[in-house]
Amino acid sequence: MPDGKDCSDGYVPAPRTGPSPFGVVDPNVKASLPEGSKVANIIPHGCSFWTQTAQLETTLPDGTAKSYFLKVAEGENGRGMIRGEFEGVSLLYFMTPDFAPRPHAWGTYQGLPQFHFFLCDFHDMTEELPEIESFTSAVARLHKASLPFSPGKYGFSVSTHMGFIAQDNSWCSTWEDFFRQSMVRMLAREQNVHGPWPKLDELCEQLYDKVIRRLLRPLTVLNHW
């Protein structure tokens, strides 16, 4: 199997053990392609701490070459990561199709059921910063377009992940409450992993009761739900 392309920052993932999700193209991935498509090649592409990624090269029924981005995660937590990404990107693409890659499918491998996959259009990324006015305008369009899909609150219908850590996306009435619940979850996990630290507990109380309140509560008056 070809070597994956190096990351621009010099990071090289640690060697992985176990079966490769890219040795062959899984039947469930093939079934997600347009009917009549032919797989030409699968090439590991990019690098990630928590997932494995590849460029899937195909030929469409009309003879057109078409590349897809294939992301694979392992285990039950990996399944949640993949589902959350698919649901999130699907909504982003529906609202602002010029601002996100087109998602096609997510699911579980047939041959290696410990693997779960996300399939979307392939875009060759660049390291250049976007033009500031067009980028911020696109972000504003995205937020405005999202209003009809919200029950008048902040959150999301499924859990998404930051890395391999599931986020608490429960609906909240204010941005302050939503941000606070996310920080509580993250810092509680930090304590569970590394053990209690009185100094951190003291800082957390100040963060929750003073910093977040002072910075984010004023934004509530700008709420136009």
Helices and strands as residue ranges (DSSP letters): H 27-30, E 38-44, E 52-59, E 65-74, H 75-95, E 103-108, E 115-121, H 132-146, G 147-149, E 161-162, E 165-166, H 175-194, H 198-206, I 207-211, H 212-216, G 217-222
